[in-house]
Amino acid sequence: MSVIHRFRGGDGLWDWEGVPVEEIAPGVTARRFISRRDGSDHLELRYFELQPGASSHYEAHNYEHAVLVLRGRGQVVLGEETYAVGEGDAIFVPADEKHQFRASAGAVFGFLCTVLDPEFRKGVYGEPRRIYFDE
């Protein structure tokens, strides 16, 4: 079954019809556009939004993901290096690499992130492993 989640943004708000907001960390939210809830057996497409100055967890896990920055500016930590990123930048994070996303102080930082579905992922990468470095 095909699914369309209509964009309902405006006045700086980025939101989509039928897509619940999940709080991931202080100042960090996620919206799962495409997932098993939508009939996908293999993919998850997610939108993460970091409020100015907020950071995602500094973590590593045993699956890769692809990221496309849609709005704002920030930094991405990959391994031991930190890189400035902004609108239009695409980032690949390999499995087991330490990583973190950080919003700059002046604006909301939003990006799409694509990963394999968690159940399908087990067949490719094995049982989930996640390590947090910021707790």
Backbone bond lengths (Angstrom), bond angles and torsions (degrees), N, CA, C in turn:
res aa  C-N    CA-C-N  psi(-1)  N-CA   C-N-CA  omega(-1)  CA-C   N-CA-C  phi
1 M - - - 1.436 - - 1.524 109.24 -
2 S 1.291 117.41 128.51 1.462 122.58 177.18 1.521 109.69 -77.98
3 V 1.324 115.77 153.63 1.458 121.70 -178.66 1.523 108.97 -138.90
4 I 1.317 116.22 139.65 1.464 121.94 172.09 1.518 107.25 -124.64
5 H 1.320 116.55 125.98 1.461 122.16 173.68 1.524 106.29 -107.07
6 R 1.316 116.99 107.11 1.468 122.07 -176.46 1.525 111.64 -71.36
7 F 1.327 114.80 136.68 1.455 121.67 177.05 1.517 109.23 -68.57
8 R 1.321 115.74 131.08 1.468 122.15 -179.90 1.516 110.67 -124.50
9 G 1.316 116.50 37.00 1.455 120.51 -177.44 1.510 112.15 -86.94
10 G 1.289 114.56 176.07 1.458 122.28 177.86 1.510 109.00 152.93
11 D 1.318 116.80 152.77 1.466 122.12 -179.23 1.526 111.89 52.56
12 G 1.325 116.74 41.29 1.459 121.38 177.74 1.511 114.47 83.10
13 L 1.340 118.16 -4.85 1.456 121.89 179.79 1.524 109.39 -92.07
14 W 1.320 116.05 131.44 1.458 121.62 174.94 1.519 107.13 -112.90
15 D 1.329 115.85 113.69 1.457 120.70 -177.51 1.524 108.14 -150.62
16 W 1.333 115.49 158.37 1.453 121.21 -178.11 1.515 110.08 -136.08
17 E 1.301 115.40 144.47 1.461 123.07 179.47 1.525 110.91 -62.22
18 G 1.322 116.35 129.55 1.458 121.05 174.90 1.517 115.36 75.26
19 V 1.328 117.96 14.46 1.462 121.23 -178.71 1.531 108.68 -117.56
20 P 1.325 117.80 106.64 1.466 119.26 -178.87 1.526 112.57 -68.43
21 V 1.323 115.24 152.44 1.464 122.70 178.36 1.522 108.17 -97.18
22 E 1.338 116.16 130.23 1.464 122.24 177.61 1.522 108.39 -114.97
23 E 1.324 117.36 132.35 1.461 119.72 174.35 1.522 108.17 -84.24
24 I 1.321 116.91 124.12 1.464 123.53 -176.11 1.529 111.25 -97.37
25 A 1.320 115.62 -40.53 1.462 123.70 -179.29 1.529 105.95 -158.42
26 P 1.314 119.51 169.01 1.465 119.69 178.23 1.531 111.48 -55.58
27 G 1.327 116.22 121.83 1.460 121.33 -179.92 1.517 114.94 77.81
28 V 1.343 117.97 8.91 1.464 122.28 -177.77 1.528 109.38 -127.38
29 T 1.336 116.04 124.24 1.463 120.85 177.35 1.525 110.13 -123.96
30 A 1.333 114.90 160.07 1.465 121.37 177.56 1.520 108.92 -134.38
31 R 1.316 115.24 148.13 1.462 123.41 172.73 1.520 106.64 -129.55
32 R 1.308 117.14 123.38 1.473 121.72 179.41 1.521 108.46 -95.23
33 F 1.333 115.64 101.25 1.463 120.67 -179.34 1.509 111.98 -68.95
34 I 1.293 114.01 -53.02 1.460 120.88 -175.23 1.516 107.29 -118.74
35 S 1.336 116.12 125.32 1.459 121.35 -178.85 1.528 107.36 -162.97
36 R 1.298 116.60 -173.72 1.473 120.00 176.57 1.523 111.08 -57.34
37 R 1.340 116.54 -32.34 1.465 120.37 177.40 1.529 111.51 -56.00
38 D 1.345 115.77 -30.08 1.461 121.56 -178.70 1.529 113.06 -98.33
39 G 1.331 117.19 3.03 1.453 120.84 179.30 1.514 115.04 98.79
40 S 1.334 118.22 2.85 1.458 120.55 179.37 1.528 110.33 -82.41
41 D 1.304 116.73 129.33 1.463 121.98 178.01 1.525 112.67 -96.40
42 H 1.333 117.54 -12.44 1.457 119.67 -171.42 1.521 115.91 -127.40
43 L 1.337 118.22 -21.20 1.462 120.25 -173.35 1.515 112.64 -125.17
44 E 1.328 114.81 153.37 1.454 122.02 164.64 1.526 107.33 -129.33
45 L 1.323 115.60 129.09 1.459 121.81 173.09 1.518 105.66 -114.19
46 R 1.341 115.76 124.10 1.458 120.92 -173.31 1.528 109.97 -130.21
47 Y 1.333 115.33 148.93 1.458 121.59 174.18 1.517 107.39 -114.73
48 F 1.328 116.56 121.97 1.454 122.40 177.01 1.520 108.82 -106.01
49 E 1.312 115.87 141.67 1.453 120.72 178.25 1.521 108.57 -132.15
50 L 1.333 115.34 125.94 1.458 122.21 178.82 1.520 108.12 -111.72
51 Q 1.306 116.53 126.87 1.457 120.96 175.99 1.531 109.08 -69.13
52 P 1.337 117.70 158.20 1.460 119.81 -178.22 1.532 111.86 -49.84
53 G 1.328 115.79 128.02 1.453 122.23 178.87 1.518 115.54 82.68
54 A 1.337 118.64 -6.89 1.473 121.50 -178.49 1.530 110.84 -80.83
55 S 1.341 115.23 159.69 1.465 122.03 179.16 1.513 110.24 -134.65
56 S 1.317 115.30 145.97 1.458 120.21 170.68 1.528 107.93 -75.67
57 H 1.313 117.06 173.66 1.463 120.48 175.47 1.525 109.16 -63.03
58 Y 1.324 115.63 146.00 1.462 120.96 170.91 1.522 103.72 -89.46
59 E 1.324 116.77 110.03 1.461 120.74 -167.76 1.522 111.77 -147.97
60 A 1.319 113.60 169.28 1.468 122.37 170.25 1.515 106.53 -140.99
61 H 1.305 116.98 143.60 1.457 121.58 176.44 1.510 109.36 -146.99
62 N 1.313 116.14 163.95 1.462 120.63 -169.64 1.526 113.64 -88.11
63 Y 1.316 117.48 38.72 1.464 120.78 172.26 1.522 109.11 -148.37
64 E 1.321 114.86 152.32 1.458 121.12 -178.76 1.522 110.82 -89.80
65 H 1.329 115.38 161.84 1.454 119.81 171.52 1.518 111.04 -151.28
66 A 1.332 113.38 159.03 1.458 121.89 -179.83 1.523 108.20 -116.62
67 V 1.334 116.34 137.69 1.455 122.55 -174.08 1.530 109.24 -127.39
68 L 1.342 115.68 140.82 1.464 121.93 174.00 1.524 107.13 -130.33
69 V 1.338 116.57 118.73 1.463 121.10 179.96 1.530 108.77 -75.62
70 L 1.349 115.90 126.83 1.460 121.38 -179.07 1.521 113.34 -103.37
71 R 1.331 116.67 -31.23 1.464 118.61 -176.88 1.525 110.66 -151.69
72 G 1.314 114.62 148.87 1.450 120.87 175.47 1.522 113.76 79.94
73 R 1.320 113.27 -171.42 1.459 121.77 178.93 1.513 107.98 -135.23
74 G 1.312 115.48 155.70 1.449 119.66 177.85 1.508 110.12 -171.54
75 Q 1.315 114.11 -158.76 1.456 120.87 176.74 1.521 108.30 -131.02
76 V 1.326 113.91 152.77 1.456 120.20 170.76 1.518 106.89 -123.80
77 V 1.322 115.63 131.38 1.457 121.76 174.42 1.518 106.14 -96.53
78 L 1.320 116.64 123.57 1.466 123.20 177.50 1.521 106.79 -125.00
79 G 1.323 115.70 111.07 1.462 119.21 -174.10 1.512 108.76 66.67
80 E 1.316 116.73 -120.62 1.466 121.66 -179.83 1.523 112.29 -105.63
81 E 1.329 117.84 3.89 1.471 122.39 -177.44 1.524 110.78 -106.03
82 T 1.340 116.27 146.37 1.464 122.85 177.23 1.518 108.52 -116.81
83 Y 1.343 116.35 133.44 1.455 122.52 -177.21 1.528 110.13 -126.09
84 A 1.326 117.29 138.56 1.457 121.91 172.27 1.529 107.87 -75.66
85 V 1.341 116.70 136.40 1.459 121.48 178.64 1.525 109.17 -137.72
86 G 1.327 115.06 157.26 1.458 120.52 179.40 1.512 111.56 -155.47
87 E 1.308 115.50 -174.19 1.463 122.91 -175.41 1.525 111.85 -47.25
88 G 1.330 114.71 129.59 1.452 121.76 177.43 1.515 114.87 91.45
89 D 1.323 117.92 -13.58 1.468 120.12 -179.79 1.532 110.10 -73.15
90 A 1.319 116.03 139.07 1.468 123.01 177.57 1.522 108.29 -112.13
91 I 1.325 115.75 137.64 1.466 121.42 -174.25 1.518 108.67 -131.51
92 F 1.318 116.82 133.10 1.464 122.15 173.44 1.518 107.85 -109.17
93 V 1.325 116.26 127.89 1.457 121.52 177.00 1.525 107.61 -114.88
94 P 1.338 118.28 110.47 1.461 120.22 -179.90 1.532 112.04 -70.75
95 A 1.308 115.67 162.32 1.466 121.54 176.66 1.521 109.91 -56.74
96 D 1.322 116.16 141.79 1.463 125.54 174.76 1.526 114.79 69.32
97 E 1.334 119.37 9.06 1.461 120.04 176.71 1.527 109.67 -89.54
98 K 1.345 116.61 132.66 1.458 120.89 173.74 1.526 107.89 -61.98
99 H 1.352 115.91 137.95 1.458 118.91 179.61 1.526 110.95 -156.74
100 Q 1.318 114.29 156.37 1.457 121.67 177.47 1.524 107.96 -158.34
101 F 1.334 116.02 145.65 1.455 122.54 174.59 1.521 108.08 -112.09
102 R 1.338 116.15 136.64 1.464 122.22 -177.95 1.522 109.15 -130.86
103 A 1.322 116.47 130.90 1.464 120.94 176.89 1.519 109.72 -83.93
104 S 1.323 116.37 141.10 1.457 120.61 172.24 1.522 108.40 -66.63
105 A 1.337 116.11 164.78 1.459 120.69 -174.73 1.533 113.58 -70.42
106 G 1.321 118.50 -24.04 1.455 120.11 -169.48 1.516 118.51 -89.54
107 A 1.321 119.47 -15.72 1.463 119.20 -173.55 1.522 111.36 -157.39
108 V 1.314 115.04 162.55 1.464 121.68 174.58 1.522 108.65 -66.39
109 F 1.321 116.50 141.84 1.465 124.32 -179.72 1.527 107.03 -115.66
110 G 1.331 117.39 116.63 1.461 121.04 -177.44 1.511 111.81 -126.43
111 F 1.344 116.03 139.40 1.462 119.41 -179.37 1.530 111.48 -149.17
112 L 1.314 114.70 150.92 1.457 122.07 171.43 1.516 108.77 -86.86
113 C 1.332 116.30 145.44 1.453 121.90 177.69 1.523 108.08 -138.07
114 T 1.312 116.86 128.23 1.455 121.92 179.44 1.522 109.63 -114.41
115 V 1.327 115.47 131.74 1.465 122.67 177.04 1.524 108.09 -138.74
116 L 1.317 116.08 167.23 1.455 120.14 171.29 1.528 109.11 -71.61
117 D 1.321 116.27 149.75 1.454 121.94 174.44 1.529 109.08 -54.93
118 P 1.351 118.26 140.59 1.473 120.00 -176.56 1.532 114.62 -54.93
119 E 1.312 118.96 -40.92 1.469 120.05 179.53 1.522 111.53 -70.60
120 F 1.338 117.13 -42.81 1.459 121.60 177.78 1.529 110.07 -64.99
121 R 1.334 115.70 -37.84 1.462 122.93 -179.72 1.530 111.79 -55.67
122 K 1.339 116.92 -37.26 1.467 120.58 -179.88 1.518 111.89 -58.93
123 G 1.339 116.92 -37.26 1.455 120.61 178.96 1.512 112.95 -69.44
124 V 1.328 117.21 -25.72 1.464 122.00 -179.29 1.525 111.14 -91.47
125 Y 1.346 117.32 -45.21 1.460 121.90 -172.18 1.526 114.11 -111.20
126 G 1.323 118.47 -7.76 1.463 121.01 -176.47 1.518 111.10 88.67
127 E 1.313 115.65 -170.83 1.466 120.86 -179.22 1.532 110.37 -58.71
128 P 1.327 116.83 143.22 1.468 119.84 -177.38 1.522 112.61 -61.68
129 R 1.336 114.54 138.39 1.459 122.80 173.23 1.518 107.20 -131.16
130 R 1.304 116.88 125.25 1.466 121.24 178.27 1.522 107.78 -136.83
131 I 1.323 115.86 133.52 1.453 122.02 178.40 1.535 107.48 -124.12
132 Y 1.333 115.55 128.41 1.471 120.86 175.99 1.521 108.93 -100.28
133 F 1.322 115.73 135.72 1.467 120.84 -179.56 1.520 112.43 -108.83
134 D 1.345 116.72 -4.14 1.465 119.82 -175.42 1.526 113.26 -107.32
135 E 1.294 118.40 11.79 1.461 119.47 -177.80 1.511 111.28 -113.14
